[in-house]
Amino acid sequence: MFRRTFWFTAGAAAGVWATTKVNRKLRKLTPESLAAQAANKAIDAGHRLKEFALDVRDGMAQREAELGDALGLNHRTDAELPAQRGIAAIGNDKQIKYIENTTYSYNRNEDH
């Protein structure tokens, strides 16, 4: 009698366990659940991509500083800049003459 009760209880427990497990898997395979999982994975991938881009930017800045030090580009010199050159046309007195009373229109939006 105890044997039958034991096996009946064990079978019922196994059935409940299997049914619960199958129902959980089925809920994970619904379209809403799949869409939510895909959205979460896309967000995670975006965060990882952003972290990668920031790491690359930091590495580039570090390497640029190393190259600048190696080439001597990061050292400031106190040398004065050369004097500014004058414009060659300052002394030129030529005036631009416009033709008055022309029939040509400068309005490019005008229909011809």
Long-range contacts (C-beta under 8 A, 24 or more apart in sequence): none
